[in-house]
């Protein structure tokens, strides 16, 4: 097919592609780099839930350790081509589940339930919601989206994934700007200025460890007070227990069979509430699959890859519900690590997943990682989320950006994706019909997610407004570009 007929785009070339096998020592370090990137949000979700349920410190520590373990298991499932997408995506705690599960906790509290009952209700909701996600994925329903997605729709989606998290990054960084900006400066230095392949590969890890060490020294010297977000609570490591063993149906009363029955009891309120979270999470994950393929220099995800990816995410959530974890999804932060470092190897992702599982066993190790202060994570987020948004811009280069048709569709999708979710969150859709409440919850979940709103809006307009294949970026020829 002639290059002149369809145009060209630059396909990224990475030093460690998806199917590469870096040395094990290198892979473990690179895997730990992923763990450092995801642990902030992964730890934050169980902390939020633990506080909402009224957990004591010991219960909260057990909860966090369990979350690490199930996220590692979910990641290993996802990168396995036989049951997952085979893409280098880490699975972590999803913010999409916070609002609906808070509703579930409130309902259980009204009925006089405590922490065990709330954990059971959450577990049941995750299990049945996970079955829904598995059906949508493995049946092939979600993969049908690929037939209507072009760069015109995918670009704004990826941009909104990265740029839409700017508030999270800035809010974390604002707790101590100089510490956060030091992380950003070091990441730029080791990624772009230093001409050393190894240092480039570990730019995030080196930067986070360096600034963490500085924060630890200043904490021990009492420069940072103990109530400061920059303070490293190293004493928490000494107080933590050594080992926590994985257990199915940990929460509740009576025998194991009784606890299992209590957890697996179907709760319509919990299921209806969490359907919205699962639906929004699936749409976001599809955008992440495209994003990680572009970051990895891989072809766009096929329908099979999308279907198996979503199906495996549902399986991961079921396991999480059985073990007492939280809902999981593809982690955007770690796509930023791949884009920055060029390490897209699945061996590295599996190494990181193994580290997460080990952290789930060794309570003290997980606690040590959890002591990295908020502004250090904020600095890493500023660098990583910006790179993800930039990948969306790169995707748009596949289409004809001189076309006013494309400019109007892209700008509308991006603007509505930035603006509508906040309005929906402040003015959610309501209904007086109990029979339709589940649908309203799903619509609120989708319309309250920026990348879902922007991506769907752009996709609809792109498929109903006439345009040529070349104009829409459907038929282009890839040319290699240096990293």
VEXKOL-547323 format. One record per residue: residue in one letter; y, x, z of N, C-alpha, C in turn. Coordinates in steps of 0.001 Angstrom, whole numbers, m for minus. Each point is the difference from the previous one (the first is absolute). Layout:
! VEXKOL-547323
res/nnorth/neast/nup/canorth/caeast/caup/cnorth/ceast/cup
A/Y/X/Z/Y/X/Z/Y/X/Z
...
***
This chain:
! VEXKOL-547323
res/nnorth/neast/nup/canorth/caeast/caup/cnorth/ceast/cup
X/m1182/845/0/1182/m845/0/1237/885/0
X/915/m269/m897/1131/905/m174/942/m53/1182
X/436/1176/388/927/88/1114/1311/m699/m334
X/432/97/m1307/1271/m581/m392/m44/m1528/79
X/m1207/m551/m145/m124/m1456/m51/220/m630/1364
X/m450/644/1004/36/m619/1308/869/725/1012
X/459/1193/m283/803/728/970/m874/792/950
X/645/769/904/m753/824/943/563/m128/1395
X/m790/352/994/482/146/1365/m675/1228/579
X/597/556/1022/m554/1197/618/m970/m383/1111
X/m1227/438/m138/m1005/m246/1030/m31/1190/936
X/88/m258/1280/103/1060/990/m1289/820/65
X/153/1299/134/m1138/891/186/49/547/1420
X/m1079/m182/748/m31/461/1387/m1013/1129/136
X/220/914/934/m929/1141/152/m1361/m391/559
X/m44/m1089/789/m1272/m439/577/m188/m1481/m322
X/m555/m322/m1182/m176/m1400/m397/m1049/m716/834
X/m179/m1271/m284/m847/m863/828/m1417/540/160
X/m606/457/m1071/m1400/431/53/m165/1497/266
X/1058/674/427/m102/1437/293/m602/216/1385
X/m476/1221/237/m645/335/1270/627/1269/575
X/1144/m127/662/607/1177/644/m923/541/1081
X/155/1263/403/m809/554/1093/108/m871/1255
X/m1060/22/811/m27/m895/1162/1132/276/986
X/310/1279/244/1098/308/918/1305/m576/m487
X/272/185/m1278/1190/m566/m626/m13/m1525/107
X/m1153/m609/m271/m114/m1461/13/253/m577/1381
X/m519/671/1028/198/m489/1365/1469/48/386
X/672/1123/m316/1436/100/302/797/m1053/m752
X/m322/m181/m1277/693/m1006/m792/m297/m1406/527
X/m1221/m220/489/m348/m1284/597/774/m256/1275
X/166/1040/822/797/m120/1230/1449/m334/m340
X/485/543/m1120/1357/m316/m449/153/m1503/m239
X/m1014/m618/m583/18/m1451/m201/m4/m731/1340
X/m773/499/955/m63/m627/1315/1370/37/678
X/672/1140/m74/1333/114/587/960/m992/m635
X/m177/m258/m1278/909/m897/m706/m219/m1444/397
X/m1247/m396/179/m278/m1414/242/m14/m397/1470
X/m104/985/902/m288/m375/1377/1116/m809/645
X/1262/216/m418/1117/m700/617/m140/m1500/m131
X/m154/m487/m1239/m146/m1433/m226/m1347/m499/503
X/m1051/812/m186/m1334/m398/451/m28/m204/1510
X/729/834/728/54/m124/1454/955/m1100/425
X/1086/m190/m769/1016/m977/374/m555/m1416/38
X/m830/m365/m968/m521/m1368/m59/m828/m353/1242
X/m996/810/403/m724/m359/1228/877/47/1251
X/1021/858/3/922/13/1142/759/m1320/78
X/488/m486/m1154/705/m1283/m34/m910/m1135/448
X/m1221/m15/m523/m952/m1035/380/m381/119/1474
X/m222/1241/459/m372/212/1396/1070/m493/948
X/1258/279/m326/1103/m481/831/75/m1526/m18
X/m199/m597/m1179/74/m1457/m119/m1107/m684/797
X/m1175/650/75/m1125/m581/728/36/319/1490
X/885/927/406/77/384/1404/m1070/989/412
X/m412/887/m907/m1011/1003/324/544/1036/970
X/m864/496/883/379/1112/862/m185/1301/m780
X/490/1138/514/m92/1258/m759/m1420/380/m426
X/m985/m240/857/m1367/354/m351/m512/m871/m1147
X/279/m1294/72/m412/m902/m1077/683/382/m1313
X/1273/360/99/751/355/m1196/m534/1292/m623
X/m348/952/834/m554/1251/m502/m1320/m211/m718
X/m855/m858/567/m1280/m331/m628/230/m693/m1342
X/962/m893/m24/352/m741/m1216/442/963/m1103
X/873/947/337/507/963/m986/m1129/875/m530
X/m866/468/902/m1121/837/m423/m914/m754/m960
X/m234/m1268/293/m847/m823/m875/635/m160/m1368
X/1319/m183/m23/708/m162/m1271/m156/1253/m863
X/142/1182/606/m207/1246/m750/m1389/12/m652
X/m999/m364/786/m1372/75/m488/m229/m949/m1172
X/423/m1260/146/m277/m973/m1056/814/309/m1262
X/1189/601/154/772/381/m1185/m704/1122/m767
X/m608/925/747/m771/1049/m652/m1192/m566/m747
X/m698/m952/611/m1149/m635/m652/452/m751/m1253
X/1088/m765/116/507/m768/m1140/406/918/m1152
X/545/1169/328/402/947/m1037/m1211/561/m735
X/m1045/362/750/m1227/512/m632/m611/m1042/m933
X/58/m1257/386/m513/m1076/m849/824/m107/m1276
X/1311/85/140/893/m224/m1132/m120/1086/m1062
X/m177/1254/406/m49/1087/m984/m1380/147/m637
X/m984/m773/460/m1344/36/m569/m41/m907/m1237
X/m217/580/m1172/18/m758/m1250/m1051/m1109/m37
X/m1059/148/788/m1077/m999/m43/404/m1317/640
X/891/50/989/422/m1234/685/1515/m127/94
X/724/1054/m365/1456/m17/95/652/385/m1311
X/1294/253/53/762/313/m1212/m275/1401/m529
X/m365/930/890/m149/1393/m399/1333/718/m122
X/1073/m658/412/1334/609/m47/313/676/1336
X/835/1045/m12/306/731/1241/1044/m706/858
X/m392/m1131/553/917/m789/830/m544/m96/1419
X/836/330/963/m352/m124/1414/244/m1441/441
X/m887/m526/816/164/m1341/562/583/107/1404
X/983/m848/289/636/40/1318/438/m1377/461
X/538/m72/1214/446/m1265/583/1065/m638/m883
X/m117/m1302/m212/934/m705/m880/1039/m772/798
X/1271/154/m384/1078/m764/625/m34/m1463/m431
X/m699/m299/m1104/m70/m1378/m489/m647/m931/1019
X/m847/548/862/m750/m825/937/743/m250/1314
X/1135/660/203/673/m100/1299/451/m1418/305
X/762/m596/m902/563/m1329/264/m1069/m1073/209
X/m977/m144/m908/m1000/m1051/221/m842/208/1252
X/m327/1249/326/m816/238/1189/799/m213/1281
X/1302/248/m45/830/m331/1154/m49/m1511/272
X/m48/m787/m1077/m129/m1455/134/m1326/m355/656
X/m1048/706/m402/m1329/m231/578/m2/356/1482
X/600/1128/364/55/415/1406/719/m1054/850
X/1112/m509/m538/782/m1003/738/m833/m1261/237
X/m767/m405/m1007/m833/m1195/137/m1088/202/1051
X/m603/1183/36/m1044/288/984/595/26/1406
X/1191/575/129/662/42/1311/283/m1405/522
X/404/m910/m882/290/m1377/413/m1232/m684/554
X/m1161/435/m472/m1257/m575/474/m545/731/1229
X/796/950/517/m389/714/1205/m856/1229/m245
X/m134/431/m1240/m817/1161/m319/704/1312/311
X/m795/1037/263/530/1329/277/m298/960/m1127
X/32/1293/318/m220/1040/m1014/m1345/m172/m714
X/m1129/m205/723/m1282/m140/m711/6/m1149/m999
X/573/m1127/386/19/m1160/m887/905/236/m1214
X/1122/685/216/891/294/m1127/m650/993/m957
X/m708/986/526/m699/957/m861/m1124/m691/m774
X/m672/m959/646/m1035/m749/m705/590/m828/m1133
X/1128/m675/282/640/m820/m1033/447/869/m1178
X/549/1185/300/410/898/m1068/m1215/495/m777
X/m1070/352/710/m1204/472/m657/m577/m1036/m943
X/m66/m1238/457/m519/m1075/m840/862/m218/m1238
X/1326/26/185/913/m186/m1127/m166/1121/m1024
X/m151/1238/481/m180/1136/m913/m1326/m99/m748
X/m1039/m442/669/m1317/m108/m634/15/m1050/m1110
X/483/m1204/324/m4/m1065/m1010/1032/260/m1096
X/1133/594/352/971/390/m1012/m543/1103/m889
X/m772/914/609/m620/1071/m772/m1015/m531/m999
X/m725/m1045/393/m948/m638/m926/767/m585/m1189
X/1126/m638/268/860/m540/m1068/447/1115/m943
X/413/1141/552/459/1109/m831/m1157/591/m807
X/m1172/86/604/m1171/507/m725/m344/m896/m1185
X/56/m1310/206/m321/m945/m1077/1000/135/m1150
X/1298/57/349/1037/135/m1027/m163/1314/m759
X/m421/1052/699/m160/1296/m637/m1273/118/m807
X/m1138/m104/651/m1274/239/m677/m332/m1060/m1057
X/616/m1194/91/m229/m1028/m1022/745/310/m1288
X/978/896/68/769/354/m1184/1297/m766/m160
X/329/m891/940/1216/m813/m136/1267/862/18
X/61/954/920/1222/792/147/217/905/m1207
X/m1074/449/m626/116/901/m1149/643/m651/m1209
X/11/m1340/m39/627/m706/m1114/1494/276/m78
X/586/416/1128/1433/316/m4/331/1115/m984
X/m953/896/m232/264/1147/m868/385/m442/m1408
X/m493/m1150/m419/251/m464/m1353/1446/m428/m218
X/729/m238/1076/1396/m430/m156/975/1022/570
X/m512/1158/434/878/1015/587/292/1098/m1015
X/1273/258/m245/454/1077/m875/938/888/818
X/446/1135/m552/963/835/730/1254/m751/437
X/376/m1058/m729/1177/m784/354/m189/m694/1348
X/m1228/m372/325/m296/m638/1281/m425/1013/1055
X/m760/1001/m436/m533/978/956/1105/894/557
X/958/410/m856/1080/884/437/782/m560/1174
X/577/m1220/m122/729/m576/1143/m873/m186/1231
X/m1290/m302/m212/m906/m174/1137/m105/1287/811
X/m238/1113/m693/m129/1285/682/1340/418/620
X/1098/m236/m706/1324/322/543/250/m755/1302
X/m396/m1281/25/213/m812/1195/m928/414/1136
X/m1196/509/m338/m900/504/1038/664/1161/735
X/556/953/m777/619/1175/613/1367/m291/584
X/918/m507/m827/1372/m237/453/79/m1134/1016
X/m964/m934/m67/m10/m1095/965/m310/452/1414
X/m554/1202/130/m307/541/1329/1116/900/531
X/1124/0/m691/1107/872/418/466/m311/1418
X/m6/m1297/356/408/m375/1349/m910/580/1062
X/m1312/m5/m268/m964/577/939/272/1491/175
X/232/689/m1124/249/1439/55/1282/313/760
X/1076/m698/m332/1298/284/624/m4/m374/1475
X/m613/m1113/349/m36/m407/1413/m730/1020/855
X/m1070/582/m543/m709/1052/733/832/1270/62
X/601/366/m1123/786/1234/m60/1243/m76/875
X/584/m1197/114/1256/m159/739/m152/241/1496
X/m1223/70/496/m193/280/1425/387/1439/343
X/15/880/m1003/513/1359/173/184/596/m1399
X/1220/m124/m513/240/363/m1392/m248/1478/m288
X/418/880/896/m140/1425/m328/m1459/416/m49
X/m821/m585/873/m1424/314/m18/m655/m547/m1276
X/375/m1225/m370/m551/m617/m1202/416/744/m1260
X/1288/352/m78/491/684/m1199/m565/1414/m108
X/m380/579/1135/m661/1303/m41/m1372/m134/m682
X/m710/m1091/304/m1278/m256/m668/217/m158/m1505
X/1006/m798/m376/298/m224/m1420/329/1324/m695
X/834/803/656/402/1289/m575/m1201/908/m228
X/m893/56/980/m1180/854/m132/m945/m510/m1094
X/m146/m1316/m103/m868/m550/m1045/540/351/m1384
X/1320/m143/m190/605/378/m1276/m174/1496/m263
X/168/774/1060/m103/1457/m153/m1405/413/m419
X/m1009/m489/729/m1381/410/m283/m568/m675/m1250
X/579/m1129/m417/m486/m687/m1199/635/537/m1275
X/1307/309/47/740/261/m1224/591/1401/m108
X/377/593/1115/705/1281/m47/m964/1173/97
X/m916/m59/963/m986/1066/167/m1003/m59/m1150
X/m182/1078/m701/m908/40/m1140/m1358/559/432
X/m723/m802/757/m1320/385/474/m882/m1243/5
X/m1073/54/m769/m837/m1176/m194/m556/m540/1314
X/m418/882/891/m579/m443/1274/1045/m647/892
X/1170/616/86/1071/m573/816/465/m1326/m590
X/53/m84/m1327/365/m1253/m647/m985/m1104/378
X/m1277/359/60/m1042/m985/275/86/m551/1422
X/465/816/940/40/m429/1402/1428/m163/510
X/900/m378/m891/1411/m105/378/233/m1003/1127
X/m672/m1142/m64/190/m1023/1042/m591/471/1317
X/m1225/532/m32/m665/457/1220/795/1117/673
X/423/1002/m777/752/1126/563/1299/m493/631
X/684/m900/m696/1291/m492/480/m153/m799/1292
X/m990/m899/32/m205/m828/1189/m417/851/1199
X/m936/942/m210/m465/852/1104/1141/884/513
X/801/542/m900/1119/868/408/1000/m756/861
X/403/m1166/m460/1007/m764/745/m606/m593/1276
X/m1277/m364/m45/m678/m463/1219/9/1094/1067
X/m278/1233/m412/7/1125/941/1388/187/614
X/1031/m123/m816/1370/103/508/277/m1104/1014
X/m408/m1226/m334/208/m1124/915/m766/200/1306
X/m1218/560/m91/m802/249/1200/685/1024/901
X/500/1091/m594/687/1037/777/1239/m581/683
X/764/m780/m731/1218/m597/569/m336/m1045/1064
X/m1152/m644/m132/m425/m965/1027/m408/716/1276
X/m779/1084/m143/m428/758/1169/1180/675/695
X/1043/315/m790/1204/623/564/981/m1044/544
X/m403/m1277/m64/814/m1109/509/1318/m177/m765
X/46/513/m1231/1159/m287/m851/m62/m1457/m447
X/m1201/m475/m324/m209/m1412/m295/m473/m691/1275
X/701/m1020/481/m471/m742/1179/m1263/m788/m320
X/m743/m360/1021/m1294/m660/m205/125/m1373/m644
X/1180/m604/65/188/m1313/m622/561/95/m1415
X/100/1215/m517/526/204/m1347/m1091/m210/m1039
X/319/m609/m1166/m987/m133/m1074/m479/1346/m525
X/758/1054/265/m368/1338/m472/m931/720/964
X/m205/m558/1178/m802/652/1045/m1485/m41/m353
X/m681/1107/202/m1441/87/m242/m720/m219/1323
X/m678/m1117/136/m677/m354/1250/m1377/672/42
X/9/1316/149/m1245/757/m32/m887/m315/1201
X/618/m497/1091/m783/m324/1192/m979/m1145/m264
X/289/m816/m1038/m902/m1102/m323/m1364/508/m441
X/m40/1203/m566/m1266/576/m452/m898/303/1193
X/590/530/1062/m787/341/1194/m574/m1252/667
X/725/m1107/m82/m449/m1231/659/m1059/m743/m806
X/m74/271/m1293/m927/m745/m864/m1449/367/284
X/m889/m974/m146/m1429/261/141/m494/778/m1215
X/m1167/628/137/m516/837/m1079/m655/m807/m1110
X/m933/m884/362/m829/m638/m1013/136/m1520/64
X/35/m641/m1161/m113/m1453/m99/m1064/m292/m1065
X/m943/m863/337/m1113/m283/m901/267/m1274/m793
X/m331/m10/m1292/203/m1209/m814/m935/m1109/455
X/514/m1213/36/m779/m1146/462/387/m1229/m807
X/m981/m742/m471/262/m1275/m649/172/m1081/1072
X/930/m917/m254/256/m1120/900/231/488/1433
X/943/915/139/285/612/1295/628/m990/981
X/776/m938/m526/825/m845/864/m637/m1357/266
X/250/m520/1219/m508/m1302/393/m851/96/1248
X/m646/m1085/317/m820/m58/1219/m1447/m317/m360
X/m885/310/922/m1409/m316/m193/m733/1086/m765
X/m1149/m358/m543/m848/940/m714/625/366/m1347
X/m646/991/m667/484/417/m1319/m55/m1171/m979
X/m1088/m785/53/m146/m1141/m902/1069/m1045/266
X/333/m178/1266/1045/m964/362/1360/459/m500
X/285/1287/144/1285/532/m483/86/m112/m1518
X/m1144/239/m669/m19/m110/m1462/277/m1435/m434
X/m612/m953/682/201/m1412/m336/1446/m417/222
X/592/489/1098/1401/m334/292/939/561/m1069
X/m260/1216/m456/857/627/m1011/m159/m665/m1352
X/m1237/m362/m353/m282/m555/m1318/274/m1504/m92
X/425/m604/1097/351/m1420/m40/1200/m188/m927
X/m145/m884/m980/1062/m182/m1007/1198/m707/607
X/1181/592/m182/1253/m562/508/913/m270/m1198
X/217/m1275/m319/773/m362/m1183/1432/513/76
X/623/m61/1180/1370/483/150/80/1486/m322
X/m917/782/572/2/1442/m234/m277/310/m1471
X/m951/m717/m597/m354/257/m1400/1156/m357/m939
X/608/m1173/223/1108/m426/m857/1187/938/142
X/243/457/1220/1142/889/240/m181/1332/m713
X/m1237/493/m3/m218/1350/m513/m233/29/m1513
X/m235/m1160/m623/m175/m39/m1442/1226/556/m725
X/1179/m330/523/1229/499/m619/44/1516/48
X/m393/564/1133/17/1454/155/m960/656/m982
X/m1187/m570/m142/m980/566/m921/476/m105/m1450
X/595/m1130/m356/471/m182/m1369/1107/995/m333
X/974/130/905/1085/959/m223/m531/1425/m35
X/m970/295/872/m579/1340/54/m721/345/m1297
X/m699/m966/m584/m725/250/m1250/962/311/m1141
X/1084/m770/m86/981/232/m1061/620/1381/158
X/320/365/1239/586/1314/250/m987/1113/m342
X/m1271/m210/311/m1007/1025/m271/m157/244/m1498
X/81/m1060/m804/m92/179/m1449/1131/912/m479
X/1213/m219/538/1111/894/m332/m275/1425/446
X/m632/153/1158/m335/1339/509/m1015/695/m907
X/m938/m762/m559/m1005/602/m889/671/612/m1233
X/943/m732/m568/746/544/m1141/791/1224/436
X/642/m104/1159/843/1089/486/m804/1278/216
X/m1167/m110/623/m794/1193/291/m576/591/m1283
X/m277/m837/m991/m469/521/m1283/1085/830/m676
X/1235/m484/28/1095/762/m592/234/1291/777
X/m61/m80/1329/211/1194/825/m1100/1022/m214
X/m1212/m474/m330/m1161/881/m145/m212/481/m1420
X/809/m465/m947/m204/361/m1393/m1233/m651/m590
X/m431/m1129/596/m1202/m699/m460/380/m1157/m918
X/m954/m509/m787/275/m1186/m829/313/m1202/888
X/651/m1003/m578/271/m1220/755/m1309/m601/514
X/32/m666/1156/m1240/m560/552/m558/m1089/m899
X/m1294/24/m219/m665/m1033/m793/m180/m1249/850
X/m419/m1097/m647/m276/m1227/758/m1093/255/1029
X/m1003/779/m377/m1097/302/931/523/741/1230
X/860/986/m216/555/772/1110/800/m913/933
X/825/m877/m577/791/m928/819/m910/m943/774
X/m989/m579/m687/m911/m938/669/m752/660/1146
X/m586/1176/m277/m790/684/1031/905/513/1131
X/1227/383/m338/925/452/1032/324/m1113/981
X/363/m1169/m520/335/m1133/871/m1228/m478/764
X/m1153/m37/m673/m1228/m400/696/m324/918/1159
X/172/1298/m214/m301/962/1068/1017/m83/1128
X/1247/m363/m316/993/m184/1069/m393/m1174/886
X/m533/m1060/m617/m490/m1123/799/m1156/411/885
X/m922/832/m536/m1120/491/801/503/829/1172
X/1020/824/m243/580/800/1087/589/m869/1093
X/650/m1098/m384/581/m906/999/m1080/m713/807
X/m1113/m328/m641/m1111/m626/728/m530/954/1075
X/m205/1261/m374/m473/993/967/1004/160/1129
X/1284/m15/m337/1038/110/1019/m55/m1171/967
X/m203/m1205/m535/m104/m1172/866/m1217/65/907
X/m1101/530/m507/m1217/117/806/160/1004/1137
X/773/1079/m249/100/1088/970/1208/m104/926
X/912/m931/m295/1166/m136/864/1196/787/m485
X/189/67/m1334/1150/688/m571/1031/m983/m518
X/818/446/m940/1024/m841/m599/m215/m38/m1514
X/746/m874/m683/m129/m121/m1438/416/1274/m715
X/m720/362/m1064/297/1243/m714/372/m291/m1447
X/677/951/m604/402/m102/m1397/278/1395/m537
X/242/94/m1307/333/1298/m597/1333/497/545
X/64/1303/259/1186/564/647/926/666/m1001
X/1190/m576/m154/997/513/m926/455/1405/384
X/118/270/1296/489/1301/466/m823/1149/m572
X/m1296/m193/m66/m881/1084/m436/26/217/m1506
X/416/m1011/m744/235/191/m1431/1168/960/m187
X/988/m97/893/1127/933/m42/m444/1435/235
X/m979/204/881/m527/1340/251/m636/557/m1269
X/m772/m835/m700/m633/432/m1248/1056/355/m1040
X/1031/m825/m96/1060/260/m976/734/1305/300
X/212/278/1285/721/1212/391/m842/1261/m165
X/m1254/m74/374/m831/1205/76/m877/225/m1228
X/m278/m1059/m760/m907/136/m1136/m1463/63/401
X/m310/m326/1270/m1396/4/466/m521/m1430/m57
X/m731/m322/m1059/m514/m1353/m183/m1512/m70/186
X/m615/1090/435/m1453/73/116/m555/m1004/1002
X/m1038/m718/m399/m664/m928/914/m706/737/1133
X/m383/1265/m240/m593/786/1088/1000/131/1137
X/1256/199/m316/1044/123/1014/160/m1311/756
X/m11/m1127/m728/137/m1303/650/m1186/m257/929
X/m1195/374/m457/m1182/m163/865/89/889/1236
X/556/1200/m168/186/883/1157/969/m624/996
X/1095/m573/m508/946/m674/879/m622/m1189/699
X/m831/m757/m726/m681/m1152/603/m945/448/1111
X/m685/1123/m216/m905/534/1022/770/419/1238
X/1177/590/m209/846/373/1140/390/m1245/785
X/334/m1096/m701/351/m1246/682/m1167/m511/840
X/m1206/76/m546/m1174/m465/747/m225/875/1231
X/170/1312/m159/m140/907/1144/1045/m330/1059
X/1235/m274/m451/1048/m382/948/m382/m1263/754
X/m755/m890/m682/m443/m1219/656/m1005/266/1104
X/m785/1083/m138/m949/385/1052/697/781/1108
X/840/957/m399/640/875/986/1397/m525/328
X/31/m733/1087/1207/m699/418/1164/973/161
X/m267/1169/555/1073/964/236/614/501/m1313
X/m843/185/m1020/509/490/m1282/934/m1031/m624
X/m432/m1249/36/848/m1058/m525/1296/m120/764
X/m65/179/1310/1203/m69/827/952/1133/m331
X/m557/1189/m287/844/1148/m366/798/m296/m1260
X/m662/m540/m1017/703/m339/m1235/1043/m1082/257
X/m320/m912/892/922/m1098/300/1241/456/753
X/36/1257/447/1189/481/713/1096/504/m945
X/m269/53/m1319/1053/429/m930/1143/m1000/96
X/1213/465/290/1111/m918/260/488/m753/m1235
X/647/m1103/258/455/m923/m1035/887/643/m1066
X/1012/794/352/857/568/m1044/m706/972/m930
X/m1048/669/471/m763/904/m863/m696/m811/m1090
X/m601/m1117/387/m642/m885/m973/1048/m595/m933
X/1168/m347/545/1073/m563/m821/432/950/m1105
X/81/1297/309/370/986/m1003/m1022/70/m1124
X/m1282/m41/363/m1050/21/m1019/68/m1244/m871
X/282/m1148/624/93/m1254/m757/1143/36/m1019
X/1138/566/386/1139/65/m920/m389/721/m1282
X/m693/1112/136/m420/766/m1178/m1073/m741/m793
X/m990/m556/685/m1148/m586/m680/323/m1325/m665
X/734/m884/676/304/m1310/m575/899/127/m1217
X/923/970/41/861/220/m1154/m788/435/m1217
X/m995/856/210/m844/466/m1106/m763/m1168/m614
X/m503/m909/836/m740/m1159/m510/906/m859/m876
X/1221/m269/466/943/m762/m808/280/692/m1326
X/99/1327/50/228/768/m1220/m1139/m122/m991
X/m1229/m150/498/m1147/m193/m894/150/m1302/m791
X/600/m1014/620/238/m1249/m708/952/197/m1167
X/1031/814/215/937/310/m1077/m724/726/m1127
X/m892/905/365/m772/736/m995/m869/m945/m826
X/m571/m1005/632/m824/m977/m711/835/m748/m1038
X/1240/m342/362/864/m738/m916/296/778/m1267
X/m123/1334/62/280/815/m1184/m1009/m251/m1115
X/m1107/m679/304/m980/m331/m1026/524/m1105/m912
X/904/m819/523/554/m1097/m785/1311/437/m654
X/510/m844/m866/1260/291/m697/1167/m413/891
X/624/969/647/1089/m293/925/1340/m178/m713
X/3/90/m1315/1213/m330/m756/26/m1484/m372
X/m1099/m699/295/m121/m1423/m315/680/m848/1073
X/960/m860/m392/664/m877/958/m985/m992/608
X/m1026/m388/m787/m1049/m870/544/m618/633/1223
X/m402/1256/m113/m656/697/1100/950/226/1167
X/1231/387/m302/975/256/1064/219/m1249/840
X/114/m1154/m642/242/m1247/741/m1200/m385/853
X/m1209/162/m562/m1208/m345/763/m160/933/1199
X/158/1308/m233/m156/987/1072/1027/m221/1098
X/1263/m186/m397/1066/m156/991/m175/m1282/803
X/m447/m1083/m667/m221/m1254/733/m1136/164/999
X/m1120/583/m453/m1139/184/893/341/867/1197
X/745/1086/m247/351/907/1093/970/m664/969
X/1017/m698/m528/989/m637/872/m624/m1112/837
X/m791/m864/m645/m596/m1106/748/m1020/514/1008
X/m658/1121/m331/m946/599/938/678/596/1217
X/1237/477/m181/756/532/1125/626/m1105/853
X/449/m1078/m651/798/m993/709/m729/m1204/545
X/m966/m544/m774/m632/m1253/415/m840/102/1269
X/m809/1048/189/m854/44/1193/758/m128/1318
X/1150/667/116/772/m107/1231/463/m1416/251
X/400/m693/m1085/443/m1383/145/m1165/m905/401
X/m1155/225/m617/m1178/m814/332/m413/222/1453
X/71/1245/458/m364/287/1389/947/m687/978
X/1279/m135/m396/972/m695/857/m78/m1512/m168
X/m434/m471/m1176/m93/m1439/m279/m1369/m311/m601
X/m1068/121/777/m1351/m214/m555/m199/m1433/m477
X/m865/m129/m1000/m359/m1331/m487/m748/m746/1099
X/230/m1290/85/m645/m811/1040/m591/m1258/m615
X/m894/m612/721/m603/m1269/m423/m411/m796/1235
X/53/m1319/m133/m450/m874/1090/m1463/m367/m155
X/m585/420/m1103/m1398/m324/m279/m919/1105/511
X/m866/m349/917/m953/972/532/m950/464/m1101
X/m315/m916/m935/m944/320/m1063/517/1094/m925
X/1329/111/m144/579/976/m919/596/1209/703
X/m141/72/1323/606/1108/733/m569/1347/m442
X/m1292/36/m322/m620/1260/m415/642/535/m1275
X/343/m928/m932/624/424/m1247/1423/503/247
X/719/m668/882/1360/432/337/m22/1375/652
X/m993/234/859/m125/1314/638/m234/1092/m1043
X/m834/m305/m987/m274/978/m1061/1265/270/m810
X/721/m1058/m365/1235/164/m778/1032/802/778
X/131/m270/1301/936/770/821/m393/1475/44
X/m1296/251/51/m468/1381/30/305/734/m1294
X/m224/m668/m1141/262/626/m1296/1498/152/m246
X/760/m1072/216/1438/27/m262/748/879/990
X/m629/322/1122/615/887/976/m340/1459/m217
X/m724/307/m1086/m392/1374/m328/720/429/m1264
X/870/1006/105/866/398/m1103/m737/371/m1261
X/m1037/843/125/m686/444/m1204/m759/m1136/m668
X/m472/m976/774/m687/m1145/m591/988/m863/m783
X/1159/m264/597/1028/m813/m666/489/693/m1269
X/366/1272/110/532/723/m1144/m1019/173/m1108
X/m1218/381/373/m1041/224/m990/m398/m1269/m726
X/m187/m1101/757/m378/m1265/m621/1115/m540/m888
X/1246/125/460/1137/m487/m794/87/745/m1328
X/m89/1324/71/72/804/m1222/m1186/m282/m916
X/m1191/m179/579/m1198/m258/m804/104/m1333/m728
X/487/m1027/703/136/m1326/m628/990/56/m1162
X/1166/583/235/1009/81/m1061/m490/859/m1164
X/m687/1095/313/m478/906/m1043/m1045/m663/m891
X/m726/m969/537/m1057/m654/m776/450/m1284/m697
X/1182/m509/335/470/m1220/m686/1156/284/m954
X/696/1132/178/1089/363/m908/m556/898/m1091
X/171/m340/m1266/m578/795/m1088/475/1448/18
X/m928/896/m322/312/1418/m87/m1145/725/m672
X/296/1084/m704/m1056/740/m685/m803/843/992
X/m1184/430/m411/m840/834/861/693/1316/343
X/657/589/m1009/702/1261/246/1140/m222/982
X/734/m1092/m174/1127/m325/875/m472/m178/1436
X/m1168/m625/188/m513/m277/1342/m762/1181/591
X/m229/1047/m803/m694/1177/511/m1489/m161/101
X/m564/m925/m799/m1437/m240/62/m774/1069/m749
X/490/367/m1197/m721/962/m823/817/1273/m116
X/m336/945/854/661/1294/m20/m1071/1074/93
X/334/1160/m466/m936/1122/32/424/983/1074
X/m940/381/847/326/921/1103/81/1415/m501
X/985/746/470/71/1438/m212/73/662/1349
X/m636/1128/150/m39/668/1291/1362/588/328
X/320/m17/1281/1218/645/473/m352/831/1205
X/667/1125/210/m298/808/1179/413/m727/1246
X/m668/335/1089/328/m633/1267/1389/396/434
***
